[in-house]
Amino acid sequence: MGANSAAQSALMTQRRSNLGPALLVRVGTLVVSPGRALHDIQGRERGGVGDALAILLIGVLCFRLPAVVRAALMVREASLAGTLAQLLGILGQDLRPAVLVALPAGVAITLLAGRGRRDPTVDVELGAACSIPYLLLSGLAELASSLLPGAARVLGPTMPVVALAWAFLVFVLGVRLARSRQPGARGAGEPAAPASERAAPPRRVRVAATILGGVLAGALTMNIVWISHNRDTVAPVGRGVRAPAFVLPRIDGNPGHVALADLRGKVVLLDFWARWCPPCIALAPTLHDIYGARQSQGVEILAISSEGSMADKAEVQAFLRQYPAPYPNLLDDQEVGGLYRVVSLPHLVIIGRDGVIRRVMVGQRRRTEIDAAIQQALDN
């Protein structure tokens, strides 16, 4: 009877341990016991990349839901490919820095493991685990900044340092684990225990998993509530909407500013672009030709550099000297891009003579399509 009671107790403990999502338990382990988490990844020879991607996707949904909803609603204005490009742009805001952490960490762990102990497949998984701290902290910073706008000034410079320090700690533990392998052995040298034989996670891991799940659920709930009370803010700026006014400085070598209000009575095409956007660069000659053909008809084009406040103004000016445009080029610190809900580039906005938006086009477009939209705006 005693043996049966012990077995039943163990089974109940096992079932309780399986109640929480496995992902939260694994990430909770990485938070409070990173050495144990890395050992588990090495034993299973997988898990780091999958967990990092899962946290990336969940974080985008929970912390950036307004941007996701806004991009989805843009399907009326954009092509399906353009909508997907916007969603990928949102994903890329966290993916790019995470990859810049994960790949170098994986390569460095392989190199530092030592001869006979290197296992690139497993080391990539360990390197990916180093990016999870960044993903978690960036999401928390996004949440805090949305709740407390003033927090952005503090979290902006502080959070990357904290995230990198945490990632470096995980990296050091990963190197130590890799160097402890038996020469010639693969991974940990022993397979991970089957799920039915694994012990219940420690209390502190369960607490960390619960807190993490609560934060994610709370962020998702707050964003849903915020969206329900701010539908006009989330709604895309598309056709039929009065174009938001702005004044921006020129960055094309000509002095002064350009105000949208001064162009009332003309059809205006706004071209949000950036140097790092190949489709934007490919579209520029088409816009140059359209401007040459349409300027005399009362059409104006404003190119708006959307590289953000961190862009090197001198580099943008040097680029424009090498590739000049026949119409004004303006510098935006993403404030105007925010007014027009610009998520991905290129982003074209055609404004009628009355200041009302006639068409929004996201992604690469053919000249015939742009020309037809301009002609329609001229006819109205």
ROPA-882124 format. One record per residue (C-alpha): residue number from 1; chain; x, y, z. Coordinates in steps of 0.1 Angstrom, whole numbers, always signed. Layout:
REM residues N
     k   c    east   north      up
   NUM   A       X       Y       Z
...
//
This chain:
REM residues 380
     k   c    east   north      up
     1   A      +0      +0      +0
     2   A     +28     +23      +9
     3   A     +44     +18     -25
     4   A     +11     +24     -43
     5   A      +5     +56     -23
     6   A     +40     +68     -32
     7   A     +34     +60     -68
     8   A      +0     +78     -68
     9   A     +16    +108     -51
    10   A     +44    +109     -77
    11   A     +18    +106    -105
    12   A      -3    +135     -91
    13   A     +29    +156     -88
    14   A     +37    +148    -124
    15   A      +2    +158    -135
    16   A      +3    +190    -116
    17   A     +37    +198    -132
    18   A     +22    +193    -166
    19   A      -6    +218    -160
    20   A     +15    +248    -169
    21   A     +26    +253    -205
    22   A     +59    +237    -211
    23   A     +73    +268    -229
    24   A     +67    +290    -198
    25   A     +84    +263    -176
    26   A    +115    +262    -199
    27   A    +117    +300    -201
    28   A    +111    +303    -163
    29   A    +140    +279    -158
    30   A    +162    +300    -181
    31   A    +153    +331    -159
    32   A    +160    +316    -125
    33   A    +183    +287    -133
    34   A    +200    +293    -166
    35   A    +226    +266    -161
    36   A    +199    +240    -157
    37   A    +180    +253    -187
    38   A    +211    +252    -209
    39   A    +219    +217    -197
    40   A    +184    +206    -207
    41   A    +188    +222    -242
    42   A    +221    +204    -247
    43   A    +207    +171    -235
    44   A    +177    +174    -259
    45   A    +199    +189    -286
    46   A    +171    +213    -294
    47   A    +149    +239    -278
    48   A    +169    +271    -278
    49   A    +159    +282    -314
    50   A    +123    +270    -310
    51   A    +118    +287    -276
    52   A    +133    +320    -289
    53   A    +110    +320    -319
    54   A     +80    +312    -298
    55   A     +88    +340    -273
    56   A     +93    +364    -303
    57   A     +59    +356    -318
    58   A     +41    +356    -284
    59   A     +58    +389    -275
    60   A     +48    +406    -307
    61   A     +12    +395    -302
    62   A     +11    +405    -265
    63   A     +32    +437    -265
    64   A     +27    +450    -301
    65   A      -9    +441    -307
    66   A     -20    +476    -317
    67   A      +6    +476    -345
    68   A      -4    +441    -356
    69   A     -41    +451    -357
    70   A     -33    +482    -376
    71   A     -13    +463    -402
    72   A     -41    +438    -406
    73   A     -67    +465    -411
    74   A     -44    +480    -438
    75   A     -53    +451    -461
    76   A     -81    +473    -476
    77   A     -55    +498    -487
    78   A     -26    +475    -494
    79   A     -21    +444    -513
    80   A     -19    +411    -495
    81   A     +18    +411    -501
    82   A     +20    +447    -487
    83   A      +0    +436    -455
    84   A     +23    +407    -450
    85   A     +53    +430    -455
    86   A     +40    +452    -427
    87   A     +35    +423    -404
    88   A     +70    +410    -411
    89   A     +83    +446    -405
    90   A     +67    +445    -370
    91   A     +83    +411    -364
    92   A    +116    +423    -377
    93   A    +118    +450    -350
    94   A    +127    +424    -325
    95   A    +140    +396    -348
    96   A    +169    +416    -362
    97   A    +185    +424    -328
    98   A    +177    +389    -315
    99   A    +195    +373    -344
   100   A    +225    +397    -339
   101   A    +228    +382    -304
   102   A    +220    +346    -312
   103   A    +243    +340    -342
   104   A    +275    +354    -328
   105   A    +268    +337    -294
   106   A    +264    +303    -312
   107   A    +295    +307    -332
   108   A    +315    +319    -302
   109   A    +303    +289    -281
   110   A    +315    +265    -308
   111   A    +349    +282    -311
   112   A    +354    +283    -274
   113   A    +342    +248    -267
   114   A    +376    +234    -277
   115   A    +388    +207    -300
   116   A    +368    +176    -299
   117   A    +340    +192    -279
   118   A    +325    +213    -307
   119   A    +289    +206    -317
   120   A    +277    +234    -340
   121   A    +241    +221    -341
   122   A    +238    +221    -303
   123   A    +258    +254    -300
   124   A    +234    +272    -322
   125   A    +206    +261    -298
   126   A    +226    +274    -269
   127   A    +233    +307    -287
   128   A    +196    +312    -294
   129   A    +189    +309    -257
   130   A    +211    +340    -252
   131   A    +186    +360    -272
   132   A    +156    +351    -250
   133   A    +166    +377    -223
   134   A    +166    +404    -250
   135   A    +132    +394    -263
   136   A    +117    +394    -228
   137   A    +132    +427    -217
   138   A    +123    +445    -249
   139   A     +87    +434    -245
   140   A     +86    +445    -209
   141   A    +101    +479    -219
   142   A     +75    +482    -246
   143   A     +48    +476    -221
   144   A     +62    +500    -195
   145   A     +67    +527    -221
   146   A     +31    +524    -232
   147   A     +17    +526    -197
   148   A     +42    +553    -185
   149   A     +52    +575    -215
   150   A     +80    +591    -194
   151   A     +95    +557    -188
   152   A    +107    +555    -224
   153   A    +134    +581    -217
   154   A    +148    +559    -189
   155   A    +143    +525    -204
   156   A    +156    +535    -239
   157   A    +193    +537    -229
   158   A    +191    +513    -199
   159   A    +172    +483    -212
   160   A    +197    +473    -240
   161   A    +225    +473    -215
   162   A    +206    +451    -190
   163   A    +195    +428    -218
   164   A    +231    +424    -231
   165   A    +244    +418    -196
   166   A    +219    +391    -190
   167   A    +225    +376    -225
   168   A    +263    +376    -217
   169   A    +257    +357    -185
   170   A    +238    +330    -204
   171   A    +266    +330    -230
   172   A    +292    +324    -203
   173   A    +273    +295    -189
   174   A    +268    +281    -224
   175   A    +306    +282    -230
   176   A    +312    +265    -197
   177   A    +287    +238    -205
   178   A    +302    +232    -240
   179   A    +338    +230    -225
   180   A    +326    +204    -200
   181   A    +316    +179    -227
   182   A    +336    +147    -231
   183   A    +359    +149    -261
   184   A    +343    +132    -291
   185   A    +309    +130    -273
   186   A    +278    +146    -289
   187   A    +258    +172    -270
   188   A    +257    +163    -233
   189   A    +268    +128    -239
   190   A    +236    +114    -225
   191   A    +200    +117    -237
   192   A    +175    +138    -218
   193   A    +151    +118    -196
   194   A    +117    +109    -211
   195   A     +89    +133    -202
   196   A     +73    +106    -180
   197   A    +105    +104    -159
   198   A    +113    +140    -154
   199   A    +109    +155    -120
   200   A     +85    +183    -113
   201   A    +102    +217    -118
   202   A    +113    +234     -86
   203   A     +90    +259     -69
   204   A    +110    +289     -80
   205   A    +108    +278    -116
   206   A     +70    +274    -113
   207   A     +68    +308     -97
   208   A     +88    +324    -125
   209   A     +67    +306    -151
   210   A     +35    +318    -134
   211   A     +48    +354    -133
   212   A     +59    +353    -169
   213   A     +25    +339    -180
   214   A      +7    +366    -159
   215   A     +28    +394    -175
   216   A     +21    +381    -210
   217   A     -16    +376    -203
   218   A     -18    +410    -186
   219   A      -1    +428    -215
   220   A     -24    +411    -240
   221   A     -55    +420    -220
   222   A     -44    +457    -216
   223   A     -37    +460    -253
   224   A     -71    +445    -261
   225   A     -88    +470    -237
   226   A     -67    +499    -251
   227   A     -77    +490    -287
   228   A    -114    +488    -278
   229   A    -112    +524    -264
   230   A     -89    +538    -291
   231   A    -104    +525    -323
   232   A     -97    +558    -342
   233   A     -60    +556    -332
   234   A     -57    +520    -343
   235   A     -76    +525    -376
   236   A     -53    +529    -406
   237   A     -50    +563    -422
   238   A     -65    +555    -456
   239   A     -88    +568    -483
   240   A    -114    +592    -472
   241   A     -94    +605    -442
   242   A     -81    +640    -441
   243   A     -43    +639    -444
   244   A     -26    +648    -411
   245   A      -8    +681    -414
   246   A     +30    +683    -410
   247   A     +60    +706    -415
   248   A     +94    +689    -422
   249   A    +129    +702    -429
   250   A    +145    +696    -463
   251   A    +175    +673    -464
   252   A    +183    +674    -501
   253   A    +207    +703    -499
   254   A    +180    +730    -502
   255   A    +173    +752    -472
   256   A    +140    +756    -454
   257   A    +110    +734    -446
   258   A     +80    +721    -465
   259   A     +44    +723    -450
   260   A     +17    +701    -464
   261   A      -8    +728    -459
   262   A     +10    +750    -484
   263   A      +3    +724    -512
   264   A     -35    +726    -508
   265   A     -50    +727    -543
   266   A     -24    +702    -557
   267   A     -24    +664    -558
   268   A      +4    +653    -534
   269   A     +21    +620    -534
   270   A     +40    +612    -502
   271   A     +68    +587    -506
   272   A     +80    +572    -472
   273   A    +114    +556    -480
   274   A    +148    +547    -465
   275   A    +182    +539    -478
   276   A    +181    +504    -464
   277   A    +149    +496    -483
   278   A    +157    +480    -517
   279   A    +121    +483    -531
   280   A    +122    +520    -522
   281   A    +154    +526    -542
   282   A    +139    +505    -571
   283   A    +108    +526    -571
   284   A    +126    +560    -571
   285   A    +132    +562    -609
   286   A     +95    +555    -615
   287   A     +85    +583    -593
   288   A    +110    +606    -610
   289   A     +94    +598    -644
   290   A     +59    +603    -630
   291   A     +69    +637    -615
   292   A     +83    +649    -648
   293   A     +52    +639    -666
   294   A     +27    +651    -640
   295   A     +42    +682    -624
   296   A     +26    +706    -649
   297   A      -8    +691    -641
   298   A      -6    +702    -605
   299   A     +10    +671    -590
   300   A     +37    +674    -563
   301   A     +58    +646    -548
   302   A     +74    +647    -513
   303   A    +100    +621    -505
   304   A    +101    +615    -467
   305   A    +132    +599    -453
   306   A    +119    +575    -426
   307   A    +151    +562    -410
   308   A    +143    +577    -377
   309   A    +160    +602    -353
   310   A    +191    +580    -350
   311   A    +199    +583    -387
   312   A    +231    +601    -397
   313   A    +219    +632    -415
   314   A    +252    +637    -433
   315   A    +250    +601    -447
   316   A    +214    +607    -459
   317   A    +225    +639    -476
   318   A    +255    +622    -492
   319   A    +232    +595    -506
   320   A    +209    +622    -520
   321   A    +238    +639    -536
   322   A    +247    +607    -554
   323   A    +211    +599    -562
   324   A    +193    +633    -565
   325   A    +155    +635    -569
   326   A    +137    +663    -588
   327   A    +113    +669    -560
   328   A    +118    +678    -523
   329   A    +133    +652    -499
   330   A    +124    +657    -462
   331   A    +137    +643    -430
   332   A    +113    +627    -406
   333   A    +121    +614    -370
   334   A     +93    +589    -374
   335   A     +67    +614    -360
   336   A     +51    +620    -394
   337   A     +54    +583    -402
   338   A     +35    +576    -370
   339   A      +7    +600    -380
   340   A      +3    +581    -413
   341   A      +6    +547    -396
   342   A     +37    +538    -416
   343   A     +49    +503    -406
   344   A     +68    +490    -436
   345   A     +84    +507    -467
   346   A     +78    +518    -494
   347   A     +46    +535    -482
   348   A     +29    +558    -507
   349   A      +0    +582    -499
   350   A     -19    +601    -526
   351   A     -37    +632    -513
   352   A     -63    +650    -533
   353   A     -66    +687    -540
   354   A     -89    +690    -510
   355   A     -64    +675    -486
   356   A     -83    +642    -483
   357   A     -64    +609    -488
   358   A     -74    +592    -521
   359   A     -52    +561    -520
   360   A     -26    +544    -499
   361   A      -2    +519    -515
   362   A     +22    +497    -494
   363   A     +49    +477    -510
   364   A     +63    +477    -545
   365   A     +38    +490    -571
   366   A     +38    +493    -609
   367   A     +39    +526    -626
   368   A      +5    +520    -643
   369   A     -11    +515    -609
   370   A      +4    +547    -594
   371   A      -4    +567    -625
   372   A     -40    +555    -625
   373   A     -44    +565    -588
   374   A     -29    +600    -595
   375   A     -52    +605    -625
   376   A     -82    +595    -604
   377   A     -72    +621    -577
   378   A     -68    +647    -604
   379   A    -103    +639    -618
   380   A    -120    +642    -584
//
